[in-house]
Amino acid sequence: MSATTAHPPAPETAPGPPATAEGAARPRVLSGIQPTSDSYHLGNYLGAVRNWQILQADYQPFFFIADQHAITVDWDPKLLRERTLRSVAQLLAAGVDPEKSAIFVQSHVPAHAQLAWVLNGITGFGEARRMTQFKDKSAKEGEGAASVGLFTYPVLMAADILLYRPHYVPVGEDQRQHLELTRDLAQRFNHRFKKTFRVPEPYILRATSKIYDLQEPTRKMSKSSSSPSGIIEMLDDPKVTAKKIRSAVTDSDGEIRYDPDEKPGVSNLLSLLSALGGESIADLEEQYAGKGYGQLKGDLAEVVTNYVTPYRDRTLELLDDQTYLLQVMAEGAGQAGPIAEATLRDVYQRIGFVAPGTPAR
Ligand code: TRP
């Protein structure tokens, strides 16, 4: 009854999924990413996108661009459209393969918004208010600054997930609370109506939290908190990236050693080199003993350049072929849509909605 699937290799993930599938050949995974920037940065890439590519080997993946989540804070329509295309192109460039994964855009599958509405009805106001994303923004800027969309954001995310009955949801640590809510809502619904949803397991990707801002190495590399010079953008001209690496903040003791507390800058450079080059931090420390920061930065710049160049070239090439991108999205929605609609039909029936139809004469 249960088949064991090998763990995906390499990424620093915890807990590794035991991956037992009931009947299904491969356990299902689902994740989403917001189209809120022109380029993914290295933190996004190592934390999410690269893992998505790896997961394809052993799982049945559903990956989508969360355009509906992107409108819970201010947005520009032109940019949103462009960034959605860029996101799809980057997933493909990262090796997410439409033959193996359903790649789609959230708003192309109306069931997401439809199920979110139902889940809104079983979510407590206080429960939603405790979600940190909303809480932080309203604490900082006053409750009036946040939209109702931001308030109910985690409920839409729960709908995204539950529609597909996935076994695992690979996300960064920052999404853990949203996943807890998702599990609560699934259990509540199953209990109150009838068992409808699988209660998904979080699959927390640790790598995201390990990449820090180049200028403020005690801070996570993040679009919202970093200055442009602290972020490595995957689509930047590699020359710009090399320059950012050369100006990364280090310290004055001159020793190359991994010590995140005392030497956050140097430690971050070592983590990056290890993540991209595949050598362990200990090996790197040995290799760089007695060498200078300039050498470490130069080597890292080269490794990063070699790493991002094919990704960037491929993304730009794909962006020139919108027909193809639209076709990928349409195929993805074609795979995802019927599954989502079937779940939604079960939900509607169980909560007492009358099924539409013409009465037989
Ligand atoms: N909230 C997630 C983020 O910002 C994106 C997201 C939306 C998501 N819906 C999802 C992730 C469903 C996993 C599953 O990173």
Residues whose N, C-alpha, C, O or C-beta is under 5 A from the ligand:
A	BS01	LIG	L30 S31 G32 I33 Q34 A66 H69 M157 D160 I161 V171
